[in-house]
Amino acid sequence: MPEEIKPDGESPSIVPDSSAYQEDHHSSVGTAPDQPGAASLPAVVTSGGSPPSGSSAGSADDEDGDDDGMLRMSFLEHLEELRSRLLKCLAGLGVAFMFALIFAPQMWLLVQQPAETALRELGFAARLVQHSPIDGFMTIYVKLPLLAAIFLASPWILWQVWGFVAPGLYQRERRFAGPFVLTSAGLFISGGLFAYFVAFRFGLKFLLGVGKDIKVEPLISIVEYLDLFINVTLGVGIVFEIPILIFFLIMLRLTTPKFLIENSRYAILGIVVVAAVVTPTPDVVNLMIFSLPMILLYFVGIFAGWILTLHRDGKSFPWGKIFLFVGLPLILTGGITVWLMVAKFGYRLLSQWPFLTK
């Protein structure tokens, strides 16, 4: 290195040569880290200006893993998949229809029983009548087996619906396939049974008894009777799917149980409006028969969604407190009500619906 001579006899100081420093710096950068004397390099900085973190990399890997589980299809492939699923639904419906066709006469005896019971209790001697020669065939051997086939094939149809939707879901969401099919089909069939044993019977008895005091004799066509029966059973069966809809909205984080509870008054108003539209008759009795189960199912869906959010947050459901503060008072209230009706008001218990009668 060159020496700098300072005036006044000061001792010379060594000034580093810049060219030599630059050569030294470049050589150290090019040196491998495991070589002795190699300079340590700074951490690699990403384009965003911050070093990559393990958590973000892990989350990215998780998202990539979920995306890899999703099946990417073109528009034409989606149409082909939809066509295939529809054909499978129709095939399952056809098999169920052929099976139901074997028991068509027995099913008709069950379907006409609510009308026979209501007419007998109201004191009418009327029967269901056939207005045209083809009415009996179309009613008993076409429409009724088709209605039964819809309920019988509902698990298969819902499975095909899930199969069409599943490719667009993440891997962790596809595990709901079994619970979705079983719960949806169970609620749909339960809605049909509720319509047959409760809603249709009460509504029919009310409608047939409207003109009793003014000497109106009912003359019921089997076509109109079965059309009313189909509307009620399918309508109530679809209504019973409300908890599934609410549960999936909460699962997809489109809403929360708290939001649904806070806005329940608007939901109840909407349910009453929907019930007024789908009710086959304009009377208040049938409106209440349709709307009350819908309101109850709305809160059942919120309850199921609440359990899901607790599980998502790693919390346990307080079954003991719910039973103590909700279940036990309801059981005591129901027991006291039944005892008062039997002991004080002359009602007696039955082994079948409505379980209480005078």
C-alpha positions in Angstrom: 0.0 0.0 0.0 1.3 3.5 -0.7 2.4 5.7 2.2 1.2 9.2 2.7 3.8 11.6 3.9 2.3 14.2 6.2 3.9 17.6 6.8 5.5 18.8 10.1 7.2 15.4 10.7 4.1 13.5 11.4 4.3 9.8 11.1 3.1 8.4 7.8 -0.3 6.7 7.7 -1.3 3.9 5.5 -4.1 4.7 3.0 -6.0 1.6 1.6 -6.0 1.3 -2.1 -9.6 1.4 -3.4 -8.9 -0.8 -6.4 -7.3 -3.5 -4.1 -10.4 -3.2 -1.8 -12.8 -3.7 -4.7 -10.8 -6.7 -5.9 -10.8 -8.2 -2.4 -14.5 -7.7 -2.0 -15.4 -9.3 -5.3 -13.2 -12.3 -4.6 -14.8 -12.8 -1.1 -18.3 -12.7 -2.6 -17.3 -15.3 -5.1 -15.8 -17.6 -2.4 -17.8 -20.6 -1.3 -19.2 -20.4 2.2 -17.4 -23.5 3.4 -14.0 -22.2 2.4 -11.9 -20.6 5.1 -11.8 -16.9 5.0 -15.0 -16.6 3.1 -17.2 -13.7 3.9 -20.6 -14.4 5.2 -23.4 -13.4 2.8 -26.6 -11.7 3.9 -29.9 -13.6 3.9 -31.7 -13.8 0.6 -34.3 -11.1 0.3 -37.4 -11.7 -1.7 -38.9 -9.3 -4.2 -41.3 -8.1 -1.5 -38.4 -7.0 0.7 -38.9 -9.5 3.5 -37.4 -12.9 4.0 -39.7 -15.9 3.5 -41.2 -17.2 6.7 -41.9 -20.9 7.5 -45.6 -20.2 8.4 -46.4 -18.5 5.1 -44.6 -21.2 3.2 -46.5 -23.8 5.1 -49.8 -22.2 4.5 -49.0 -21.8 0.8 -48.2 -25.5 0.7 -51.5 -26.3 2.4 -53.4 -24.2 -0.2 -51.5 -25.8 -3.0 -52.3 -29.2 -1.6 -56.0 -28.3 -1.4 -55.9 -26.9 -5.0 -54.2 -30.1 -6.2 -57.2 -32.0 -4.8 -59.6 -30.0 -6.9 -60.5 -31.4 -10.3 -60.1 -28.8 -13.0 -62.6 -29.3 -15.9 -63.4 -27.3 -19.0 -66.9 -26.0 -19.8 -67.6 -28.9 -22.1 -66.4 -31.4 -19.6 -68.8 -29.8 -17.0 -71.6 -30.2 -19.4 -70.7 -33.8 -20.1 -70.5 -34.5 -16.3 -73.9 -32.8 -15.8 -75.4 -35.0 -18.6 -73.9 -38.1 -17.1 -75.3 -37.3 -13.6 -78.7 -36.5 -15.0 -78.8 -39.8 -16.8 -77.8 -41.7 -13.7 -80.6 -39.8 -11.7 -83.2 -40.8 -14.3 -82.0 -44.4 -14.3 -82.3 -44.6 -10.5 -85.7 -42.9 -10.7 -86.8 -45.4 -13.3 -85.7 -48.4 -11.2 -87.5 -47.0 -8.2 -90.6 -46.4 -10.3 -90.7 -50.0 -11.5 -90.4 -51.2 -8.0 -93.2 -48.9 -6.7 -95.4 -49.9 -9.6 -95.7 -53.4 -8.1 -97.3 -52.0 -4.9 -99.4 -49.3 -6.6 -102.8 -50.6 -5.4 -101.6 -51.0 -1.8 -100.1 -47.5 -1.8 -103.4 -46.1 -3.1 -105.2 -47.6 -0.1 -102.8 -45.8 2.2 -103.1 -42.5 0.3 -106.9 -42.4 0.3 -107.0 -43.3 4.0 -106.8 -39.7 5.3 -109.8 -38.7 3.1 -111.8 -41.7 4.3 -111.0 -40.9 7.9 -111.8 -37.2 7.6 -115.1 -37.9 5.8 -116.1 -40.5 8.4 -115.2 -38.2 11.4 -117.2 -35.4 9.8 -120.2 -37.6 9.3 -120.2 -37.7 5.4 -120.9 -40.8 3.4 -119.1 -39.5 0.4 -116.2 -41.4 -1.4 -113.5 -40.5 -3.8 -114.9 -40.6 -7.3 -113.5 -41.0 -10.8 -114.7 -38.5 -13.4 -113.2 -39.9 -16.6 -112.1 -43.4 -17.7 -108.4 -42.6 -17.7 -108.4 -40.9 -14.3 -107.9 -44.2 -12.4 -105.0 -45.4 -14.5 -103.2 -42.0 -14.5 -103.7 -41.5 -10.7 -103.0 -45.0 -9.3 -100.5 -46.4 -11.8 -98.6 -43.3 -13.0 -98.6 -40.3 -10.6 -98.6 -42.2 -7.4 -95.7 -44.6 -8.2 -93.8 -41.6 -9.6 -94.2 -39.8 -6.2 -93.1 -42.9 -4.3 -90.1 -43.3 -6.7 -89.0 -39.7 -5.9 -88.8 -40.5 -2.2 -87.3 -44.0 -2.7 -84.6 -42.7 -5.1 -83.8 -39.5 -3.1 -80.6 -40.9 -1.6 -79.3 -41.9 -5.0 -80.3 -38.6 -6.6 -78.7 -36.6 -3.8 -75.5 -38.7 -4.2 -75.4 -37.7 -7.9 -75.8 -34.1 -6.9 -72.9 -34.3 -4.5 -70.8 -36.1 -7.1 -71.4 -33.2 -9.6 -70.5 -30.6 -7.0 -67.6 -32.4 -5.3 -64.9 -31.7 -7.9 -65.2 -28.0 -7.1 -64.7 -28.5 -3.3 -61.5 -28.7 -1.3 -60.3 -32.1 -0.1 -61.3 -31.3 3.5 -64.9 -30.5 2.4 -65.4 -33.7 0.5 -65.6 -35.7 3.8 -69.1 -34.4 4.2 -70.4 -36.6 1.4 -71.8 -39.3 3.6 -73.4 -37.0 6.2 -74.8 -34.8 3.5 -76.5 -37.6 1.6 -77.9 -39.4 4.7 -79.1 -36.2 6.4 -80.6 -34.7 3.3 -82.4 -37.9 2.3 -83.5 -38.5 5.9 -85.0 -35.0 6.2 -86.7 -35.2 2.9 -88.3 -38.6 3.7 -89.2 -37.3 7.2 -90.9 -34.3 5.6 -93.0 -36.6 3.5 -94.0 -38.7 6.6 -94.8 -35.5 8.5 -97.0 -34.4 5.6 -98.9 -37.7 5.5 -99.4 -38.2 9.2 -99.9 -34.6 10.4 -100.1 -31.8 7.8 -102.2 -33.4 5.2 -104.7 -35.0 7.6 -105.3 -31.8 9.6 -105.5 -29.6 6.6 -107.9 -32.0 4.8 -110.2 -32.4 7.7 -110.4 -28.6 8.1 -111.1 -28.0 4.4 -113.8 -30.8 4.2 -115.5 -29.5 7.3 -115.9 -25.9 6.1 -119.2 -26.4 4.4 -120.6 -29.0 6.9 -122.9 -26.6 8.8 -124.4 -25.2 5.6 -125.2 -28.6 4.2 -122.4 -28.8 1.5 -121.8 -32.4 0.5 -118.2 -33.1 -0.7 -117.6 -34.8 -4.0 -113.9 -35.3 -4.4 -112.2 -36.4 -7.6 -109.3 -38.8 -7.2 -107.2 -36.6 -9.6 -107.7 -33.4 -7.6 -107.2 -35.3 -4.4 -103.8 -36.9 -5.4 -102.6 -33.5 -6.9 -103.2 -31.9 -3.5 -101.5 -34.8 -1.8 -98.5 -34.5 -4.1 -98.2 -30.8 -3.5 -98.3 -31.1 0.2 -95.9 -34.1 0.5 -93.3 -32.7 -1.9 -93.6 -29.2 -0.5 -93.1 -30.3 3.1 -90.3 -32.6 2.1 -88.4 -29.7 0.4 -89.1 -27.5 3.4 -87.5 -30.0 5.7 -84.2 -29.3 3.8 -83.9 -25.9 5.5 -81.3 -27.1 8.2 -79.0 -28.5 5.5 -79.1 -25.2 3.6 -78.3 -23.1 6.7 -75.6 -25.6 7.8 -73.8 -25.3 4.5 -74.1 -21.5 4.5 -72.4 -21.4 7.9 -69.8 -24.0 6.8 -68.8 -21.9 3.8 -68.6 -18.9 6.1 -71.3 -17.0 4.2 -73.1 -16.3 7.4 -72.8 -17.0 11.2 -75.2 -18.3 13.8 -75.1 -14.9 15.6 -76.2 -13.1 12.5 -79.0 -15.5 11.8 -80.3 -15.2 15.4 -80.1 -11.4 15.4 -82.1 -11.3 12.1 -84.5 -14.1 12.9 -87.6 -11.8 12.9 -86.9 -11.1 9.2 -86.4 -14.8 8.5 -89.7 -15.7 10.2 -91.5 -13.1 8.1 -89.9 -14.5 4.9 -90.8 -18.1 6.0 -94.5 -17.1 6.5 -94.5 -15.5 3.0 -92.9 -18.6 1.4 -95.4 -20.8 3.3 -98.3 -18.7 2.0 -97.0 -19.2 -1.6 -96.4 -22.9 -1.4 -99.5 -23.7 0.6 -102.0 -25.3 -1.8 -105.0 -23.6 -0.1 -105.4 -20.0 1.1 -106.7 -20.8 4.6 -104.9 -19.8 7.8 -104.9 -23.4 9.3 -102.8 -24.8 6.4 -100.6 -21.7 6.5 -99.7 -22.4 10.1 -99.2 -26.1 9.5 -96.6 -25.2 6.9 -95.0 -22.2 8.5 -94.5 -23.5 12.1 -92.3 -26.5 11.1 -90.3 -24.2 8.8 -89.6 -21.8 11.7 -88.6 -24.7 13.9 -86.3 -26.2 11.2 -84.7 -22.7 10.8 -83.6 -22.7 14.4 -82.5 -26.4 14.1 -80.2 -25.4 11.3 -78.8 -22.5 13.4 -78.2 -25.0 16.2 -76.3 -27.4 13.9 -74.2 -24.5 12.6 -73.4 -23.4 16.1 -72.1 -26.8 16.9 -69.9 -26.6 13.7 -68.5 -23.2 14.8 -67.7 -24.5 18.3 -65.9 -27.5 16.7 -64.0 -25.2 14.3 -62.8 -23.0 17.3 -61.8 -26.1 19.3 -64.5 -25.7 21.9 -66.8 -28.4 23.4 -70.6 -28.2 23.3 -72.2 -27.6 26.7 -74.7 -30.5 26.6 -75.2 -30.5 30.4 -76.1 -26.8 30.6 -78.4 -27.1 27.6 -80.3 -30.0 29.1 -80.5 -28.3 32.5 -81.8 -25.0 31.3 -83.7 -25.9 28.1 -84.4 -29.7 27.9 -85.5 -30.3 31.5 -88.0 -27.3 31.6 -89.5 -28.5 28.3 -89.9 -32.0 29.5 -91.5 -30.9 32.8 -93.8 -28.5 31.0 -94.9 -31.2 28.5 -95.5 -33.7 31.3 -97.5 -31.2 33.4 -99.6 -30.2 30.3 -100.4 -33.8 29.5 -101.4 -34.6 33.1 -103.7 -31.6 33.3 -105.4 -32.5 30.0 -106.0 -36.1 31.2 -106.8 -35.5 34.8 -108.7 -32.2 34.6 -110.1 -31.8 31.1 -111.2 -35.4 30.3 -108.7 -36.3 27.6 -107.4 -39.9 27.2 -104.1 -41.2 25.8 -103.9 -43.0 22.5 -101.1 -45.2 21.0 -101.1 -43.4 17.7 -101.4 -39.8 16.4 -102.7 -37.4 17.8 -102.0 -39.4 21.0 -104.6 -37.3 22.9 -108.4 -37.3 22.3 -111.6 -36.6 24.2 
